[in-house]
Amino acid sequence: MAVPSVLHSSPVIQRHPQNPVLTQAAVPYRSSLVYNAGVTKYQGRYIMVFRNDIFDGEGTEEFKHVESNLGLAFSKDGIAWTVEPKPCWRWRTQEIHRIYDPRITVLDGRFYLCFAVDTAHGVRGGMAVTDDFDKFEVLSISVPDNRNMVLFPEKIGGKYARLERPFPVYSRGRDRFDAWFSDSPDLRYWGNSHLVLGVEHVPFANDKVGPAAPPVRTAKGWLTTFHAVDRDDSRGKNGWEKKWAKRYTAGIMLLDLNEPWKVIGLCPDPLLAPEASYEVAGGLRNHVIFPGGMILEDSGEVKIYYGAADTVECVATAHVDDLLALCRPVSALGAE
Ligand code: BMA
């Protein structure tokens, strides 16, 4: 199905006037781009772990990746951020090339990080735990190819639970990647996998859909964002590269509280589509919205943090009741 060439954001969501809330200019060490952050709020303080990419030849078609590491920032209000003096995690060996796109989940008072791992043998999904964002204990790294893992903030049916996006290129002949669920007794061994959301379920996707920020519990279900990608090969230069044919939007859905692989509500339109200047121009890859953090405040306000144009970090807000109302009831989407 063709995805409309023009997509709009939902009227219920507002971009923060101070966007982008974090750029490379705020980073006190070498940085070209900061984006795709995980964000959480713990004991009244906001914590962000962001992807820091370093390039030579920034902004030109000859740009060359030098390094990626994870940076750490804190905030009192979730809007004004102070970046710590050094990256909190850089993992590079002969086998592991870089880690990126972190998501943070607080579970039983500990910080769990899910992240993508580029290796010499494919892209893997990593999970680690930390108490101080200084020492990280790696709990599991999936087989290739998998990424965009997000951990639920509590056990479900006695098991840890995650969403993930494997990418089975060989069996499907092209990009066509969907969101999945797995659970684990110990955060190391993962199984009981179920399809959650397929590309065909999302009217504004034709290429891939995947988990975005860790889900948030509401009385009606697990409220969660996802990223949706449509590809149009007639698109040309739209960033640093010669060609960038994809557009990334954010969607929103509701998952069953006890069987979270079941989608019980889905918004058929994008929650956030690239429209603001920092989303559509001047970036490494324009027209990319990639959410990684979602915080439900006591007031009912939801803050959704997202990377824009693979270049900067932004936040948008909506009321939780409005987000829930967007999720139209659906049944048996991913039924096997
Ligand atoms: C995905 C990931 C994200 C990135 C997006 C758009 O495949 O690499 O980190 O934001 O592409 O480039």
py3Dmol code that shows the C-alpha trace and the ligand (Angstrom):
import py3Dmol

protein = """\
ATOM      1  CA  MET A   1       0.000   0.000   0.000  1.00  0.00           C
ATOM      2  CA  ALA A   2       1.317   3.443  -0.876  1.00  0.00           C
ATOM      3  CA  VAL A   3       2.054   5.732   2.030  1.00  0.00           C
ATOM      4  CA  PRO A   4       0.894   9.344   1.452  1.00  0.00           C
ATOM      5  CA  SER A   5       3.776  11.612   0.440  1.00  0.00           C
ATOM      6  CA  VAL A   6       2.736  14.183   3.040  1.00  0.00           C
ATOM      7  CA  LEU A   7       2.184  13.029   6.619  1.00  0.00           C
ATOM      8  CA  HIS A   8       1.158  15.214   9.559  1.00  0.00           C
ATOM      9  CA  SER A   9       1.686  14.922  13.282  1.00  0.00           C
ATOM     10  CA  SER A  10      -1.290  14.350  15.559  1.00  0.00           C
ATOM     11  CA  PRO A  11      -2.933  17.546  16.867  1.00  0.00           C
ATOM     12  CA  VAL A  12      -2.684  16.177  20.441  1.00  0.00           C
ATOM     13  CA  ILE A  13       1.102  16.439  20.585  1.00  0.00           C
ATOM     14  CA  GLN A  14       3.164  19.615  20.993  1.00  0.00           C
ATOM     15  CA  ARG A  15       6.826  19.993  20.214  1.00  0.00           C
ATOM     16  CA  HIS A  16       8.634  21.809  22.978  1.00  0.00           C
ATOM     17  CA  PRO A  17       9.472  25.418  22.027  1.00  0.00           C
ATOM     18  CA  GLN A  18      13.064  24.880  23.253  1.00  0.00           C
ATOM     19  CA  ASN A  19      13.661  22.052  20.775  1.00  0.00           C
ATOM     20  CA  PRO A  20      16.169  20.715  20.094  1.00  0.00           C
ATOM     21  CA  VAL A  21      16.788  20.182  23.815  1.00  0.00           C
ATOM     22  CA  LEU A  22      20.239  18.670  23.245  1.00  0.00           C
ATOM     23  CA  THR A  23      22.695  19.288  20.452  1.00  0.00           C
ATOM     24  CA  GLN A  24      26.360  18.572  19.932  1.00  0.00           C
ATOM     25  CA  ALA A  25      27.119  22.151  21.060  1.00  0.00           C
ATOM     26  CA  ALA A  26      26.267  21.170  24.667  1.00  0.00           C
ATOM     27  CA  VAL A  27      28.737  18.280  24.735  1.00  0.00           C
ATOM     28  CA  PRO A  28      32.107  19.010  26.422  1.00  0.00           C
ATOM     29  CA  TYR A  29      34.033  16.372  24.414  1.00  0.00           C
ATOM     30  CA  ARG A  30      34.304  15.564  20.742  1.00  0.00           C
ATOM     31  CA  SER A  31      30.868  15.241  19.205  1.00  0.00           C
ATOM     32  CA  SER A  32      29.352  15.632  15.768  1.00  0.00           C
ATOM     33  CA  LEU A  33      25.762  14.478  16.370  1.00  0.00           C
ATOM     34  CA  VAL A  34      23.726  13.681  19.503  1.00  0.00           C
ATOM     35  CA  TYR A  35      20.456  11.798  19.080  1.00  0.00           C
ATOM     36  CA  ASN A  36      18.375   8.656  19.705  1.00  0.00           C
ATOM     37  CA  ALA A  37      18.608   8.990  23.490  1.00  0.00           C
ATOM     38  CA  GLY A  38      17.102   6.903  26.246  1.00  0.00           C
ATOM     39  CA  VAL A  39      15.548   9.025  28.979  1.00  0.00           C
ATOM     40  CA  THR A  40      14.093   8.219  32.382  1.00  0.00           C
ATOM     41  CA  LYS A  41      13.028  10.037  35.546  1.00  0.00           C
ATOM     42  CA  TYR A  42      14.262   8.657  38.824  1.00  0.00           C
ATOM     43  CA  GLN A  43      13.752  10.206  42.251  1.00  0.00           C
ATOM     44  CA  GLY A  44      12.701  13.491  40.657  1.00  0.00           C
ATOM     45  CA  ARG A  45      15.732  13.804  38.388  1.00  0.00           C
ATOM     46  CA  TYR A  46      15.731  13.257  34.633  1.00  0.00           C
ATOM     47  CA  ILE A  47      18.507  11.089  33.239  1.00  0.00           C
ATOM     48  CA  MET A  48      19.477  10.845  29.584  1.00  0.00           C
ATOM     49  CA  VAL A  49      21.911   8.496  27.878  1.00  0.00           C
ATOM     50  CA  PHE A  50      22.428   9.670  24.319  1.00  0.00           C
ATOM     51  CA  ARG A  51      24.138   8.447  21.191  1.00  0.00           C
ATOM     52  CA  ASN A  52      27.208  10.533  20.455  1.00  0.00           C
ATOM     53  CA  ASP A  53      28.559  10.097  16.942  1.00  0.00           C
ATOM     54  CA  ILE A  54      31.883  11.524  15.828  1.00  0.00           C
ATOM     55  CA  PHE A  55      32.648  12.058  12.150  1.00  0.00           C
ATOM     56  CA  ASP A  56      35.346  13.548  10.008  1.00  0.00           C
ATOM     57  CA  GLY A  57      34.075  15.529   7.024  1.00  0.00           C
ATOM     58  CA  GLU A  58      30.814  16.475   8.725  1.00  0.00           C
ATOM     59  CA  GLY A  59      28.104  17.690   6.387  1.00  0.00           C
ATOM     60  CA  THR A  60      29.856  16.499   3.232  1.00  0.00           C
ATOM     61  CA  GLU A  61      29.221  13.400   1.147  1.00  0.00           C
ATOM     62  CA  GLU A  62      32.718  12.231   2.099  1.00  0.00           C
ATOM     63  CA  PHE A  63      31.859  12.043   5.810  1.00  0.00           C
ATOM     64  CA  LYS A  64      33.640   9.256   7.648  1.00  0.00           C
ATOM     65  CA  HIS A  65      32.575   7.663  10.927  1.00  0.00           C
ATOM     66  CA  VAL A  66      35.286   7.970  13.592  1.00  0.00           C
ATOM     67  CA  GLU A  67      33.587   6.724  16.741  1.00  0.00           C
ATOM     68  CA  SER A  68      30.286   6.372  18.571  1.00  0.00           C
ATOM     69  CA  ASN A  69      29.966   6.426  22.332  1.00  0.00           C
ATOM     70  CA  LEU A  70      27.208   6.949  24.878  1.00  0.00           C
ATOM     71  CA  GLY A  71      26.964  10.293  26.667  1.00  0.00           C
ATOM     72  CA  LEU A  72      25.212  11.016  29.953  1.00  0.00           C
ATOM     73  CA  ALA A  73      23.178  14.104  30.840  1.00  0.00           C
ATOM     74  CA  PHE A  74      21.014  15.183  33.774  1.00  0.00           C
ATOM     75  CA  SER A  75      18.144  17.646  34.057  1.00  0.00           C
ATOM     76  CA  LYS A  76      15.868  19.050  36.742  1.00  0.00           C
ATOM     77  CA  ASP A  77      12.969  19.718  34.385  1.00  0.00           C
ATOM     78  CA  GLY A  78      13.504  17.362  31.451  1.00  0.00           C
ATOM     79  CA  ILE A  79      14.163  20.327  29.147  1.00  0.00           C
ATOM     80  CA  ALA A  80      17.478  21.967  30.175  1.00  0.00           C
ATOM     81  CA  TRP A  81      20.235  19.353  30.198  1.00  0.00           C
ATOM     82  CA  THR A  82      23.762  19.314  31.579  1.00  0.00           C
ATOM     83  CA  VAL A  83      26.128  16.860  29.951  1.00  0.00           C
ATOM     84  CA  GLU A  84      28.660  15.036  32.130  1.00  0.00           C
ATOM     85  CA  PRO A  85      32.354  15.745  31.347  1.00  0.00           C
ATOM     86  CA  LYS A  86      33.031  12.343  29.730  1.00  0.00           C
ATOM     87  CA  PRO A  87      31.089   9.726  27.784  1.00  0.00           C
ATOM     88  CA  CYS A  88      29.660   7.129  30.167  1.00  0.00           C
ATOM     89  CA  TRP A  89      30.308   4.143  27.931  1.00  0.00           C
ATOM     90  CA  ARG A  90      32.490   3.491  24.933  1.00  0.00           C
ATOM     91  CA  TRP A  91      32.721  -0.141  23.910  1.00  0.00           C
ATOM     92  CA  ARG A  92      35.035  -0.924  21.083  1.00  0.00           C
ATOM     93  CA  THR A  93      37.037  -4.081  20.441  1.00  0.00           C
ATOM     94  CA  GLN A  94      38.073  -5.923  17.325  1.00  0.00           C
ATOM     95  CA  GLU A  95      34.688  -7.665  17.348  1.00  0.00           C
ATOM     96  CA  ILE A  96      32.490  -4.859  18.709  1.00  0.00           C
ATOM     97  CA  HIS A  97      32.562  -1.747  16.585  1.00  0.00           C
ATOM     98  CA  ARG A  98      30.169   0.438  18.540  1.00  0.00           C
ATOM     99  CA  ILE A  99      27.095   0.589  20.740  1.00  0.00           C
ATOM    100  CA  TYR A 100      24.281   3.076  20.102  1.00  0.00           C
ATOM    101  CA  ASP A 101      20.566   3.911  20.369  1.00  0.00           C
ATOM    102  CA  PRO A 102      20.296   3.310  24.139  1.00  0.00           C
ATOM    103  CA  ARG A 103      16.983   2.965  25.965  1.00  0.00           C
ATOM    104  CA  ILE A 104      16.717   3.143  29.764  1.00  0.00           C
ATOM    105  CA  THR A 105      14.272   1.267  31.968  1.00  0.00           C
ATOM    106  CA  VAL A 106      14.187   1.552  35.750  1.00  0.00           C
ATOM    107  CA  LEU A 107      13.210  -1.751  37.293  1.00  0.00           C
ATOM    108  CA  ASP A 108      13.416  -2.495  41.030  1.00  0.00           C
ATOM    109  CA  GLY A 109      15.553   0.623  41.524  1.00  0.00           C
ATOM    110  CA  ARG A 110      18.248  -0.363  38.991  1.00  0.00           C
ATOM    111  CA  PHE A 111      18.922   1.119  35.566  1.00  0.00           C
ATOM    112  CA  TYR A 112      18.710  -1.273  32.632  1.00  0.00           C
ATOM    113  CA  LEU A 113      20.084  -0.232  29.273  1.00  0.00           C
ATOM    114  CA  CYS A 114      19.088  -1.785  25.966  1.00  0.00           C
ATOM    115  CA  PHE A 115      21.260  -0.831  23.009  1.00  0.00           C
ATOM    116  CA  ALA A 116      22.299  -1.799  19.512  1.00  0.00           C
ATOM    117  CA  VAL A 117      25.712  -3.410  19.049  1.00  0.00           C
ATOM    118  CA  ASP A 118      27.426  -3.255  15.653  1.00  0.00           C
ATOM    119  CA  THR A 119      29.851  -6.142  15.465  1.00  0.00           C
ATOM    120  CA  ALA A 120      32.123  -7.724  12.896  1.00  0.00           C
ATOM    121  CA  HIS A 121      29.460 -10.429  12.569  1.00  0.00           C
ATOM    122  CA  GLY A 122      26.230  -8.446  12.418  1.00  0.00           C
ATOM    123  CA  VAL A 123      24.044  -6.151  14.500  1.00  0.00           C
ATOM    124  CA  ARG A 124      23.137  -7.484  17.931  1.00  0.00           C
ATOM    125  CA  GLY A 125      20.793  -6.311  20.681  1.00  0.00           C
ATOM    126  CA  GLY A 126      22.512  -5.762  24.017  1.00  0.00           C
ATOM    127  CA  MET A 127      21.182  -5.426  27.526  1.00  0.00           C
ATOM    128  CA  ALA A 128      23.133  -4.227  30.560  1.00  0.00           C
ATOM    129  CA  VAL A 129      22.468  -3.039  34.105  1.00  0.00           C
ATOM    130  CA  THR A 130      24.076  -0.202  36.031  1.00  0.00           C
ATOM    131  CA  ASP A 131      23.599   1.556  39.338  1.00  0.00           C
ATOM    132  CA  ASP A 132      25.787   4.557  38.616  1.00  0.00           C
ATOM    133  CA  PHE A 133      26.137   4.919  34.806  1.00  0.00           C
ATOM    134  CA  ASP A 134      29.827   4.280  35.300  1.00  0.00           C
ATOM    135  CA  LYS A 135      30.087   0.495  35.591  1.00  0.00           C
ATOM    136  CA  PHE A 136      27.839  -1.545  33.313  1.00  0.00           C
ATOM    137  CA  GLU A 137      27.248  -5.274  33.673  1.00  0.00           C
ATOM    138  CA  VAL A 138      26.302  -6.810  30.322  1.00  0.00           C
ATOM    139  CA  LEU A 139      23.458  -9.273  30.824  1.00  0.00           C
ATOM    140  CA  SER A 140      22.834 -10.541  27.304  1.00  0.00           C
ATOM    141  CA  ILE A 141      23.616  -9.836  23.675  1.00  0.00           C
ATOM    142  CA  SER A 142      21.344 -11.399  21.068  1.00  0.00           C
ATOM    143  CA  VAL A 143      22.431 -13.254  17.968  1.00  0.00           C
ATOM    144  CA  PRO A 144      22.439 -11.102  14.796  1.00  0.00           C
ATOM    145  CA  ASP A 145      20.483  -9.380  13.456  1.00  0.00           C
ATOM    146  CA  ASN A 146      18.389  -7.684  16.090  1.00  0.00           C
ATOM    147  CA  ARG A 147      18.102  -4.239  17.649  1.00  0.00           C
ATOM    148  CA  ASN A 148      15.706  -1.626  19.062  1.00  0.00           C
ATOM    149  CA  MET A 149      15.109  -3.621  22.202  1.00  0.00           C
ATOM    150  CA  VAL A 150      13.117  -2.034  25.010  1.00  0.00           C
ATOM    151  CA  LEU A 151      12.592  -3.555  28.422  1.00  0.00           C
ATOM    152  CA  PHE A 152       9.229  -3.264  30.201  1.00  0.00           C
ATOM    153  CA  PRO A 153       9.523  -1.519  33.596  1.00  0.00           C
ATOM    154  CA  GLU A 154       8.142  -4.519  35.526  1.00  0.00           C
ATOM    155  CA  LYS A 155       7.933  -8.284  35.297  1.00  0.00           C
ATOM    156  CA  ILE A 156       4.839  -9.595  33.545  1.00  0.00           C
ATOM    157  CA  GLY A 157       3.533 -13.010  34.571  1.00  0.00           C
ATOM    158  CA  GLY A 158       6.710 -13.478  36.609  1.00  0.00           C
ATOM    159  CA  LYS A 159       9.025 -12.864  33.629  1.00  0.00           C
ATOM    160  CA  TYR A 160      11.063  -9.940  32.358  1.00  0.00           C
ATOM    161  CA  ALA A 161       9.615  -8.717  29.089  1.00  0.00           C
ATOM    162  CA  ARG A 162      10.969  -6.866  26.091  1.00  0.00           C
ATOM    163  CA  LEU A 163      10.021  -5.655  22.648  1.00  0.00           C
ATOM    164  CA  GLU A 164      12.561  -6.016  19.865  1.00  0.00           C
ATOM    165  CA  ARG A 165      13.035  -5.782  16.124  1.00  0.00           C
ATOM    166  CA  PRO A 166      14.843  -8.664  14.468  1.00  0.00           C
ATOM    167  CA  PHE A 167      15.732  -8.051  10.825  1.00  0.00           C
ATOM    168  CA  PRO A 168      15.336 -11.188   8.746  1.00  0.00           C
ATOM    169  CA  VAL A 169      16.664  -9.941   5.391  1.00  0.00           C
ATOM    170  CA  TYR A 170      17.508 -13.273   3.874  1.00  0.00           C
ATOM    171  CA  SER A 171      14.145 -14.950   4.324  1.00  0.00           C
ATOM    172  CA  ARG A 172      12.082 -11.967   3.205  1.00  0.00           C
ATOM    173  CA  GLY A 173      14.147 -10.704   0.312  1.00  0.00           C
ATOM    174  CA  ARG A 174      14.058  -7.038   1.303  1.00  0.00           C
ATOM    175  CA  ASP A 175      13.707  -4.696   4.277  1.00  0.00           C
ATOM    176  CA  ARG A 176      10.522  -5.778   5.968  1.00  0.00           C
ATOM    177  CA  PHE A 177      11.042  -5.707   9.696  1.00  0.00           C
ATOM    178  CA  ASP A 178       8.428  -5.977  12.413  1.00  0.00           C
ATOM    179  CA  ALA A 179       8.120  -5.543  16.185  1.00  0.00           C
ATOM    180  CA  TRP A 180       8.343  -8.649  18.349  1.00  0.00           C
ATOM    181  CA  PHE A 181       7.994  -9.629  22.006  1.00  0.00           C
ATOM    182  CA  SER A 182      10.159 -11.992  24.075  1.00  0.00           C
ATOM    183  CA  ASP A 183      10.381 -12.768  27.760  1.00  0.00           C
ATOM    184  CA  SER A 184      13.009 -14.082  30.136  1.00  0.00           C
ATOM    185  CA  PRO A 185      13.268 -15.553  33.631  1.00  0.00           C
ATOM    186  CA  ASP A 186      16.598 -13.824  34.299  1.00  0.00           C
ATOM    187  CA  LEU A 187      17.324 -11.136  31.637  1.00  0.00           C
ATOM    188  CA  ARG A 188      19.854 -13.490  30.027  1.00  0.00           C
ATOM    189  CA  TYR A 189      17.840 -16.201  28.311  1.00  0.00           C
ATOM    190  CA  TRP A 190      15.112 -14.870  26.053  1.00  0.00           C
ATOM    191  CA  GLY A 191      12.297 -16.799  24.399  1.00  0.00           C
ATOM    192  CA  ASN A 192       8.514 -17.228  24.207  1.00  0.00           C
ATOM    193  CA  SER A 193       8.669 -14.864  21.218  1.00  0.00           C
ATOM    194  CA  HIS A 194       5.532 -13.452  19.591  1.00  0.00           C
ATOM    195  CA  LEU A 195       4.935 -11.098  16.689  1.00  0.00           C
ATOM    196  CA  VAL A 196       3.486  -7.822  18.023  1.00  0.00           C
ATOM    197  CA  LEU A 197       3.133  -5.423  15.112  1.00  0.00           C
ATOM    198  CA  GLY A 198       3.790  -6.041  11.424  1.00  0.00           C
ATOM    199  CA  VAL A 199       4.482  -3.436   8.748  1.00  0.00           C
ATOM    200  CA  GLU A 200       1.127  -4.327   7.182  1.00  0.00           C
ATOM    201  CA  HIS A 201      -0.713  -3.162  10.315  1.00  0.00           C
ATOM    202  CA  VAL A 202       0.579   0.399  10.049  1.00  0.00           C
ATOM    203  CA  PRO A 203      -0.878   2.533   7.228  1.00  0.00           C
ATOM    204  CA  PHE A 204       2.108   4.921   7.307  1.00  0.00           C
ATOM    205  CA  ALA A 205       4.770   2.190   7.010  1.00  0.00           C
ATOM    206  CA  ASN A 206       5.886   0.143   4.021  1.00  0.00           C
ATOM    207  CA  ASP A 207       9.399  -0.817   5.095  1.00  0.00           C
ATOM    208  CA  LYS A 208       9.769  -1.467   8.816  1.00  0.00           C
ATOM    209  CA  VAL A 209       8.193  -0.923  12.211  1.00  0.00           C
ATOM    210  CA  GLY A 210       9.972  -1.329  15.515  1.00  0.00           C
ATOM    211  CA  PRO A 211       9.873  -0.561  19.219  1.00  0.00           C
ATOM    212  CA  ALA A 212      10.718   2.994  20.277  1.00  0.00           C
ATOM    213  CA  ALA A 213      10.609   4.032  23.961  1.00  0.00           C
ATOM    214  CA  PRO A 214      10.039   1.538  26.800  1.00  0.00           C
ATOM    215  CA  PRO A 215       6.277   1.094  27.421  1.00  0.00           C
ATOM    216  CA  VAL A 216       4.444   2.975  30.165  1.00  0.00           C
ATOM    217  CA  ARG A 217       1.793   1.295  32.334  1.00  0.00           C
ATOM    218  CA  THR A 218      -1.711   2.807  32.272  1.00  0.00           C
ATOM    219  CA  ALA A 219      -4.985   1.400  33.608  1.00  0.00           C
ATOM    220  CA  LYS A 220      -6.003   0.564  30.021  1.00  0.00           C
ATOM    221  CA  GLY A 221      -2.819  -1.167  28.911  1.00  0.00           C
ATOM    222  CA  TRP A 222       0.860  -0.623  28.121  1.00  0.00           C
ATOM    223  CA  LEU A 223       1.078   2.616  26.184  1.00  0.00           C
ATOM    224  CA  THR A 224       4.016   2.607  23.840  1.00  0.00           C
ATOM    225  CA  THR A 225       5.476   4.420  20.872  1.00  0.00           C
ATOM    226  CA  PHE A 226       6.943   2.703  17.842  1.00  0.00           C
ATOM    227  CA  HIS A 227       8.941   3.850  14.857  1.00  0.00           C
ATOM    228  CA  ALA A 228       7.506   3.357  11.390  1.00  0.00           C
ATOM    229  CA  VAL A 229       9.460   3.655   8.167  1.00  0.00           C
ATOM    230  CA  ASP A 230       8.262   4.263   4.642  1.00  0.00           C
ATOM    231  CA  ARG A 231      10.627   4.069   1.742  1.00  0.00           C
ATOM    232  CA  ASP A 232      10.259   5.763  -1.602  1.00  0.00           C
ATOM    233  CA  ASP A 233      13.159   5.190  -3.972  1.00  0.00           C
ATOM    234  CA  SER A 234      12.316   8.310  -5.966  1.00  0.00           C
ATOM    235  CA  ARG A 235      13.548  10.382  -2.995  1.00  0.00           C
ATOM    236  CA  GLY A 236      17.027  11.792  -3.606  1.00  0.00           C
ATOM    237  CA  LYS A 237      19.488  13.777  -1.572  1.00  0.00           C
ATOM    238  CA  ASN A 238      18.086  14.661   1.822  1.00  0.00           C
ATOM    239  CA  GLY A 239      21.001  15.008   4.206  1.00  0.00           C
ATOM    240  CA  TRP A 240      24.715  14.331   4.027  1.00  0.00           C
ATOM    241  CA  GLU A 241      24.440  11.248   1.826  1.00  0.00           C
ATOM    242  CA  LYS A 242      23.829  11.283  -1.927  1.00  0.00           C
ATOM    243  CA  LYS A 243      20.456   9.666  -1.392  1.00  0.00           C
ATOM    244  CA  TRP A 244      18.153   9.045   1.553  1.00  0.00           C
ATOM    245  CA  ALA A 245      14.946   7.309   0.521  1.00  0.00           C
ATOM    246  CA  LYS A 246      13.427   6.611   3.933  1.00  0.00           C
ATOM    247  CA  ARG A 247      11.202   8.579   6.278  1.00  0.00           C
ATOM    248  CA  TYR A 248      10.903   7.694   9.974  1.00  0.00           C
ATOM    249  CA  THR A 249       7.727   8.606  11.887  1.00  0.00           C
ATOM    250  CA  ALA A 250       6.533   7.810  15.410  1.00  0.00           C
ATOM    251  CA  GLY A 251       3.334   5.878  16.039  1.00  0.00           C
ATOM    252  CA  ILE A 252       1.491   4.975  19.220  1.00  0.00           C
ATOM    253  CA  MET A 253      -0.243   1.807  20.359  1.00  0.00           C
ATOM    254  CA  LEU A 254      -1.662   0.096  23.413  1.00  0.00           C
ATOM    255  CA  LEU A 255      -0.639  -3.416  24.466  1.00  0.00           C
ATOM    256  CA  ASP A 256      -2.522  -5.824  26.704  1.00  0.00           C
ATOM    257  CA  LEU A 257      -1.323  -5.539  30.313  1.00  0.00           C
ATOM    258  CA  ASN A 258      -0.953  -9.277  30.870  1.00  0.00           C
ATOM    259  CA  GLU A 259      -0.214 -10.498  27.337  1.00  0.00           C
ATOM    260  CA  PRO A 260       1.784  -7.572  25.980  1.00  0.00           C
ATOM    261  CA  TRP A 261       2.343  -9.141  22.564  1.00  0.00           C
ATOM    262  CA  LYS A 262      -1.333  -8.393  21.911  1.00  0.00           C
ATOM    263  CA  VAL A 263      -2.029  -4.967  20.425  1.00  0.00           C
ATOM    264  CA  ILE A 264      -5.384  -3.798  21.812  1.00  0.00           C
ATOM    265  CA  GLY A 265      -5.268  -0.243  20.465  1.00  0.00           C
ATOM    266  CA  LEU A 266      -3.479   1.406  17.557  1.00  0.00           C
ATOM    267  CA  CYS A 267      -3.509   4.894  16.111  1.00  0.00           C
ATOM    268  CA  PRO A 268      -3.829   4.564  12.314  1.00  0.00           C
ATOM    269  CA  ASP A 269      -2.082   7.925  11.798  1.00  0.00           C
ATOM    270  CA  PRO A 270       1.384   9.072  12.829  1.00  0.00           C
ATOM    271  CA  LEU A 271       1.829  10.534  16.294  1.00  0.00           C
ATOM    272  CA  LEU A 272       4.829  12.543  15.105  1.00  0.00           C
ATOM    273  CA  ALA A 273       5.732  12.990  11.456  1.00  0.00           C
ATOM    274  CA  PRO A 274       8.776  15.032  10.403  1.00  0.00           C
ATOM    275  CA  GLU A 275       7.615  18.645   9.993  1.00  0.00           C
ATOM    276  CA  ALA A 276       9.705  20.972  12.189  1.00  0.00           C
ATOM    277  CA  SER A 277      12.797  22.593  10.659  1.00  0.00           C
ATOM    278  CA  TYR A 278      15.176  20.506  12.826  1.00  0.00           C
ATOM    279  CA  GLU A 279      13.425  17.339  11.599  1.00  0.00           C
ATOM    280  CA  VAL A 280      13.371  18.055   7.875  1.00  0.00           C
ATOM    281  CA  ALA A 281      16.560  19.998   7.124  1.00  0.00           C
ATOM    282  CA  GLY A 282      20.208  20.396   8.036  1.00  0.00           C
ATOM    283  CA  GLY A 283      20.709  16.899   9.440  1.00  0.00           C
ATOM    284  CA  LEU A 284      22.687  13.796   8.601  1.00  0.00           C
ATOM    285  CA  ARG A 285      19.460  12.125   7.511  1.00  0.00           C
ATOM    286  CA  ASN A 286      16.477  14.416   7.289  1.00  0.00           C
ATOM    287  CA  HIS A 287      12.902  13.262   7.859  1.00  0.00           C
ATOM    288  CA  VAL A 288      13.858  10.969  10.728  1.00  0.00           C
ATOM    289  CA  ILE A 289      11.971  10.908  14.037  1.00  0.00           C
ATOM    290  CA  PHE A 290      13.247   8.190  16.344  1.00  0.00           C
ATOM    291  CA  PRO A 291      11.724   8.101  19.853  1.00  0.00           C
ATOM    292  CA  GLY A 292      13.650   6.447  22.687  1.00  0.00           C
ATOM    293  CA  GLY A 293      12.171   7.869  25.898  1.00  0.00           C
ATOM    294  CA  MET A 294       8.650   8.290  27.248  1.00  0.00           C
ATOM    295  CA  ILE A 295       7.880   9.640  30.716  1.00  0.00           C
ATOM    296  CA  LEU A 296       4.423   9.772  32.277  1.00  0.00           C
ATOM    297  CA  GLU A 297       4.301  12.619  34.792  1.00  0.00           C
ATOM    298  CA  ASP A 298       1.936  12.630  37.803  1.00  0.00           C
ATOM    299  CA  SER A 299       0.011  15.452  36.086  1.00  0.00           C
ATOM    300  CA  GLY A 300      -0.848  13.155  33.183  1.00  0.00           C
ATOM    301  CA  GLU A 301       1.584  14.910  30.861  1.00  0.00           C
ATOM    302  CA  VAL A 302       3.656  12.534  28.752  1.00  0.00           C
ATOM    303  CA  LYS A 303       7.083  13.591  27.570  1.00  0.00           C
ATOM    304  CA  ILE A 304       8.275  11.827  24.441  1.00  0.00           C
ATOM    305  CA  TYR A 305      11.980  12.191  23.651  1.00  0.00           C
ATOM    306  CA  TYR A 306      13.158  11.582  20.121  1.00  0.00           C
ATOM    307  CA  GLY A 307      16.163  11.918  17.910  1.00  0.00           C
ATOM    308  CA  ALA A 308      15.539  14.258  14.962  1.00  0.00           C
ATOM    309  CA  ALA A 309      17.269  13.942  11.595  1.00  0.00           C
ATOM    310  CA  ASP A 310      19.904  11.653  13.188  1.00  0.00           C
ATOM    311  CA  THR A 311      21.431  14.895  14.456  1.00  0.00           C
ATOM    312  CA  VAL A 312      19.787  16.360  17.585  1.00  0.00           C
ATOM    313  CA  GLU A 313      17.578  15.319  20.519  1.00  0.00           C
ATOM    314  CA  CYS A 314      14.063  16.749  20.980  1.00  0.00           C
ATOM    315  CA  VAL A 315      11.006  16.394  23.200  1.00  0.00           C
ATOM    316  CA  ALA A 316       7.272  16.646  22.552  1.00  0.00           C
ATOM    317  CA  THR A 317       4.410  16.455  25.032  1.00  0.00           C
ATOM    318  CA  ALA A 318       0.819  15.244  25.097  1.00  0.00           C
ATOM    319  CA  HIS A 319      -1.737  14.334  27.753  1.00  0.00           C
ATOM    320  CA  VAL A 320      -1.921  10.621  28.499  1.00  0.00           C
ATOM    321  CA  ASP A 321      -5.725  10.596  28.043  1.00  0.00           C
ATOM    322  CA  ASP A 322      -5.344  12.067  24.556  1.00  0.00           C
ATOM    323  CA  LEU A 323      -2.739   9.450  23.658  1.00  0.00           C
ATOM    324  CA  LEU A 324      -4.987   6.661  24.926  1.00  0.00           C
ATOM    325  CA  ALA A 325      -7.915   8.084  22.954  1.00  0.00           C
ATOM    326  CA  LEU A 326      -5.830   7.949  19.760  1.00  0.00           C
ATOM    327  CA  CYS A 327      -5.383   4.178  20.131  1.00  0.00           C
ATOM    328  CA  ARG A 328      -8.418   2.773  18.352  1.00  0.00           C
ATOM    329  CA  PRO A 329      -9.468  -0.685  19.532  1.00  0.00           C
ATOM    330  CA  VAL A 330      -8.107  -3.524  17.432  1.00  0.00           C
ATOM    331  CA  SER A 331      -8.184  -7.255  17.967  1.00  0.00           C
ATOM    332  CA  ALA A 332      -5.793 -10.099  17.216  1.00  0.00           C
ATOM    333  CA  LEU A 333      -3.257  -8.101  15.172  1.00  0.00           C
ATOM    334  CA  GLY A 334      -0.319 -10.362  15.663  1.00  0.00           C
ATOM    335  CA  ALA A 335      -2.301 -13.580  16.138  1.00  0.00           C
ATOM    336  CA  GLU A 336      -0.313 -16.621  15.098  1.00  0.00           C
TER     337      GLU A 336
END
"""
ligand_1 = """\
12
BMA
C 18.085 3.041 11.856
C 19.037 3.173 13.025
C 18.764 4.448 13.764
C 18.682 5.641 12.842
C 17.772 5.325 11.669
C 17.726 6.410 10.623
O 18.328 1.910 11.093
O 20.365 3.168 12.566
O 19.824 4.642 14.649
O 18.167 6.744 13.526
O 18.194 4.145 11.029
O 18.988 6.607 10.052
"""
view = py3Dmol.view(width=600, height=400)
view.addModel(protein, "pdb")
view.setStyle({"model": 0}, {"cartoon": {"style": "trace"}})
view.addModel(ligand_1, "xyz")
view.setStyle({"model": 1}, {"stick": {}})
view.zoomTo()
view.show()
